[in-house]
Amino acid sequence: MQGDADLLCDLLLNLITNAAKAGPGGRIEVAAAPAGDTVAVTVRDHGCGIPPDQLARVTEPFYMVDKSRARRQGGSGLGLALCARIAQAHGTALRFESTPGRGTAVTLALRRAEPVRKEAAPCQNA
């Protein structure tokens, strides 16, 4: 994938951490699937999910779906806002799909890196 490695690692770590907090002991899936000139990266949890009326606000700074859970787990409401900015800096956006009681999936499409071309070794004449 093409992008800033440190920022993309922060983005994925935050999405995985959020997924872990969504359902203690639950399964978290991370997948990458090529799609043309991009790679779709998805982090999916099987936790509590996000109500449909709150889904559009989850990337707003300081917005928390479950404020009591966020406080218990040390959340500030900035993680997904930062993830959205990192995605935007990479020319993409976070896409959320969620079903209350069943979990949430967050997907972003990142540009594929150009293949590294090996230089041909110079010919040696005998």
Backbone bond lengths (Angstrom), bond angles and torsions (degrees), N, CA, C in turn:
res aa  C-N    CA-C-N  psi(-1)  N-CA   C-N-CA  omega(-1)  CA-C   N-CA-C  phi
1 M - - - 1.442 - - 1.519 108.89 -
2 Q 1.296 115.01 156.87 1.449 121.11 -177.51 1.523 108.83 -105.42
3 G 1.343 117.15 130.40 1.455 120.04 177.20 1.505 111.61 156.70
4 D 1.311 115.36 -178.27 1.455 122.38 178.72 1.526 108.55 -78.84
5 A 1.319 116.75 114.67 1.469 121.40 -174.21 1.523 112.17 -59.31
6 D 1.326 118.17 -43.34 1.464 120.50 -178.41 1.528 111.18 -63.73
7 L 1.342 116.67 -45.77 1.458 119.66 -179.33 1.527 111.76 -65.69
8 L 1.335 116.51 -41.11 1.465 119.32 179.91 1.526 111.04 -67.03
9 C 1.332 117.27 -36.07 1.474 120.25 175.68 1.528 110.28 -63.98
10 D 1.342 116.85 -42.86 1.465 120.36 177.34 1.528 110.83 -60.70
11 L 1.328 116.43 -43.60 1.459 121.11 179.73 1.534 110.28 -60.08
12 L 1.316 116.93 -51.15 1.469 120.01 -178.37 1.522 111.79 -65.41
13 L 1.323 117.46 -40.10 1.466 120.26 178.43 1.520 110.33 -61.34
14 N 1.321 117.03 -41.82 1.455 120.22 179.49 1.522 111.32 -65.61
15 L 1.335 117.41 -43.56 1.467 119.74 178.60 1.527 111.36 -62.63
16 I 1.327 116.79 -40.62 1.472 120.53 179.47 1.527 110.76 -68.03
17 T 1.334 117.10 -40.79 1.464 121.06 177.72 1.527 110.59 -62.34
18 N 1.329 116.86 -43.80 1.468 119.90 176.88 1.515 111.25 -61.46
19 A 1.322 116.72 -41.50 1.465 120.56 179.05 1.527 110.61 -62.07
20 A 1.328 116.77 -39.97 1.467 120.58 179.63 1.527 111.11 -65.23
21 K 1.325 116.55 -35.45 1.465 120.66 179.76 1.522 112.23 -74.74
22 A 1.324 117.45 -22.19 1.468 121.54 -175.66 1.516 112.69 -68.82
23 G 1.304 117.31 -29.24 1.451 120.12 -178.11 1.505 110.28 -155.34
24 P 1.317 118.04 92.98 1.467 120.15 -178.31 1.524 111.42 -52.07
25 G 1.311 115.75 130.84 1.455 121.14 179.43 1.508 113.74 78.54
26 G 1.336 116.79 0.52 1.456 120.32 -178.24 1.508 112.35 -81.08
27 R 1.298 115.51 164.79 1.461 122.18 179.86 1.526 109.39 -83.89
28 I 1.327 116.55 138.09 1.461 122.83 176.10 1.520 106.82 -118.37
29 E 1.324 116.25 133.73 1.463 121.25 178.48 1.522 109.07 -116.75
30 V 1.329 115.98 133.92 1.460 121.87 173.96 1.518 106.12 -122.49
31 A 1.320 116.10 125.67 1.464 120.21 -176.83 1.520 109.90 -135.39
32 A 1.318 115.07 149.60 1.469 121.76 174.18 1.521 106.99 -131.82
33 A 1.335 115.63 129.35 1.463 120.26 -178.28 1.526 109.40 -133.63
34 P 1.339 116.92 123.21 1.465 118.94 177.59 1.518 110.81 -65.26
35 A 1.338 114.59 141.59 1.466 120.87 178.18 1.524 107.47 -146.84
36 G 1.325 116.54 91.02 1.461 120.62 -178.27 1.517 110.89 67.35
37 D 1.339 116.24 -123.11 1.461 119.44 -178.83 1.525 112.15 -94.41
38 T 1.359 117.18 14.16 1.456 121.54 177.33 1.524 110.72 -126.97
39 V 1.315 113.97 169.54 1.460 121.91 171.94 1.526 105.96 -124.45
40 A 1.326 116.99 122.65 1.458 121.18 177.77 1.526 108.27 -86.58
41 V 1.323 116.29 119.94 1.461 122.35 179.56 1.525 107.30 -108.32
42 T 1.342 115.81 127.90 1.463 121.03 -178.15 1.514 110.03 -127.85
43 V 1.335 115.53 134.12 1.466 122.61 171.46 1.522 105.81 -115.42
44 R 1.334 116.25 122.70 1.472 121.43 -175.06 1.526 109.51 -125.46
45 D 1.326 114.91 134.85 1.464 119.61 173.27 1.520 108.76 -116.99
46 H 1.300 115.80 168.87 1.465 121.48 178.82 1.523 108.01 -122.53
47 G 1.333 115.08 42.12 1.456 122.17 -175.59 1.510 113.51 -94.21
48 C 1.333 114.45 -143.83 1.463 121.10 -171.31 1.523 114.11 -76.58
49 G 1.324 118.82 -17.87 1.459 121.04 179.81 1.517 112.36 76.22
50 I 1.318 115.46 174.99 1.456 122.45 -177.84 1.529 107.85 -124.88
51 P 1.332 117.71 129.52 1.468 119.62 178.70 1.535 110.93 -60.49
52 P 1.326 118.55 142.82 1.466 122.16 -177.02 1.525 114.12 -54.76
53 D 1.335 117.70 -36.51 1.454 120.26 -178.03 1.531 113.19 -72.49
54 Q 1.324 117.57 -10.21 1.468 120.93 179.96 1.526 112.86 -109.83
55 L 1.301 117.44 -9.45 1.459 122.26 -174.61 1.527 112.95 -59.49
56 A 1.312 118.08 -40.50 1.463 121.16 -177.59 1.527 113.01 -69.18
57 R 1.323 117.72 -15.99 1.467 120.85 -175.82 1.523 114.29 -100.13
58 V 1.314 119.42 -4.74 1.474 120.65 -171.00 1.530 114.18 -64.41
59 T 1.327 118.96 -19.15 1.464 120.04 178.42 1.532 112.23 -97.48
60 E 1.330 117.64 5.80 1.465 120.34 174.99 1.529 109.07 -74.02
61 P 1.336 117.30 136.40 1.474 118.84 177.50 1.533 111.43 -56.70
62 F 1.317 115.63 134.74 1.469 125.70 176.79 1.529 114.16 71.19
63 Y 1.339 118.58 3.88 1.458 119.94 177.79 1.524 109.43 -82.49
64 M 1.325 116.73 132.05 1.463 121.62 178.09 1.518 108.57 -131.52
65 V 1.312 116.13 128.74 1.466 120.56 179.48 1.522 109.36 -64.97
66 D 1.324 117.36 -51.07 1.467 122.59 -179.53 1.524 107.53 -116.90
67 K 1.329 115.92 92.95 1.462 120.80 -174.43 1.526 112.42 -62.28
68 S 1.314 118.65 -37.05 1.465 120.29 -179.01 1.528 110.98 -67.72
69 R 1.326 117.07 -41.36 1.468 120.04 178.12 1.520 110.35 -66.65
70 A 1.324 116.94 -41.17 1.462 121.01 -179.40 1.523 110.53 -61.63
71 R 1.320 117.81 -41.96 1.468 120.27 179.09 1.522 110.77 -65.32
72 R 1.337 117.50 -43.72 1.472 121.53 179.58 1.520 110.84 -60.34
73 Q 1.322 116.82 -36.03 1.456 121.18 -175.72 1.523 112.60 -96.48
74 G 1.317 117.33 6.06 1.461 120.93 175.34 1.515 115.28 80.30
75 G 1.315 118.31 23.08 1.464 120.69 -179.12 1.518 112.16 -80.26
76 S 1.340 115.26 152.38 1.463 120.33 178.73 1.527 111.59 -115.96
77 G 1.321 117.76 -11.44 1.457 120.12 -177.59 1.518 113.27 85.42
78 L 1.329 117.29 14.95 1.466 120.34 -179.80 1.523 114.00 -106.90
79 G 1.324 117.80 -17.96 1.464 121.47 -173.56 1.516 114.57 -56.55
80 L 1.325 117.65 -52.90 1.465 119.74 -178.12 1.519 111.63 -72.27
81 A 1.334 117.38 -29.17 1.465 119.76 175.23 1.531 109.74 -63.68
82 L 1.326 116.93 -42.79 1.470 120.37 177.28 1.523 110.99 -66.61
83 C 1.324 117.20 -40.37 1.464 120.41 177.54 1.520 110.73 -59.64
84 A 1.329 116.62 -42.16 1.461 120.59 179.71 1.526 110.64 -62.87
85 R 1.333 117.11 -39.19 1.474 120.57 178.76 1.528 111.29 -68.06
86 I 1.322 117.12 -40.09 1.470 120.47 177.97 1.526 109.41 -63.68
87 A 1.328 116.96 -43.99 1.471 120.43 177.82 1.524 109.90 -60.20
88 Q 1.322 116.84 -45.09 1.464 121.41 179.85 1.528 110.84 -60.37
89 A 1.330 117.36 -40.65 1.469 121.38 178.65 1.525 111.57 -63.73
90 H 1.336 116.98 -20.91 1.460 122.39 178.71 1.531 111.88 -100.81
91 G 1.333 116.39 14.24 1.456 120.57 175.41 1.515 115.04 75.34
92 T 1.324 116.99 25.98 1.459 120.10 -178.96 1.524 109.61 -141.56
93 A 1.308 116.58 -175.05 1.461 122.16 178.56 1.520 109.20 -142.00
94 L 1.320 115.72 158.54 1.457 120.66 174.30 1.525 108.25 -82.54
95 R 1.321 115.57 136.21 1.467 120.84 177.08 1.526 107.37 -118.39
96 F 1.324 116.85 124.14 1.461 122.06 -176.17 1.519 110.36 -107.52
97 E 1.321 114.68 137.31 1.463 122.29 170.36 1.517 105.78 -130.39
98 S 1.319 117.24 128.53 1.452 119.22 -175.78 1.515 111.37 -148.63
99 T 1.327 114.42 145.59 1.455 121.97 174.70 1.521 106.96 -130.22
100 P 1.343 117.26 117.91 1.463 118.85 178.81 1.526 111.65 -53.23
101 G 1.328 113.99 133.13 1.459 120.72 -179.53 1.518 114.56 82.91
102 R 1.335 117.85 -6.48 1.464 120.16 -177.50 1.521 113.82 -124.30
103 G 1.328 117.84 -21.72 1.457 119.16 176.52 1.511 114.79 126.21
104 T 1.321 113.57 179.81 1.459 122.47 -174.91 1.518 110.13 -135.31
105 A 1.323 115.99 143.96 1.466 122.12 172.70 1.528 107.51 -123.17
106 V 1.332 115.69 134.18 1.464 121.97 175.87 1.521 106.73 -118.62
107 T 1.332 116.69 126.15 1.456 121.74 -177.15 1.522 109.63 -126.08
108 L 1.326 115.62 142.71 1.461 121.61 170.94 1.518 107.88 -139.91
109 A 1.319 115.99 150.26 1.465 121.81 -180.00 1.525 108.41 -108.55
110 L 1.313 116.20 119.61 1.462 121.79 -179.99 1.519 110.01 -108.93
111 R 1.324 115.10 142.50 1.461 119.16 178.59 1.524 110.39 -64.18
112 R 1.323 114.29 140.64 1.462 119.49 176.51 1.520 108.83 -75.44
113 A 1.316 116.05 142.47 1.461 121.09 177.88 1.523 109.12 -74.05
114 E 1.299 115.19 148.73 1.459 120.13 174.42 1.527 108.51 -67.23
115 P 1.319 117.79 139.19 1.467 119.28 178.56 1.533 110.03 -63.45
116 V 1.302 114.34 143.26 1.461 119.86 177.42 1.512 107.57 -78.21
117 R 1.318 115.66 124.77 1.467 119.85 -179.44 1.515 109.65 -95.81
118 K 1.297 115.02 130.90 1.456 119.46 178.19 1.518 109.15 -82.73
119 E 1.292 114.00 134.49 1.477 118.96 177.29 1.523 108.24 -71.33
120 A 1.318 115.36 140.07 1.466 119.92 176.96 1.523 108.68 -69.93
121 A 1.297 115.39 137.86 1.462 119.81 177.16 1.518 108.79 -67.53
122 P 1.329 117.41 140.30 1.479 118.78 179.42 1.516 110.02 -62.99
123 C 1.305 114.53 144.09 1.472 120.12 178.64 1.516 109.33 -69.49
124 Q 1.279 114.60 141.16 1.461 119.53 176.24 1.517 107.84 -112.57
125 N 1.300 116.42 124.78 1.457 120.95 178.21 1.518 109.90 -87.11
126 A 1.292 116.09 140.08 1.458 120.05 179.59 1.488 112.64 -87.68
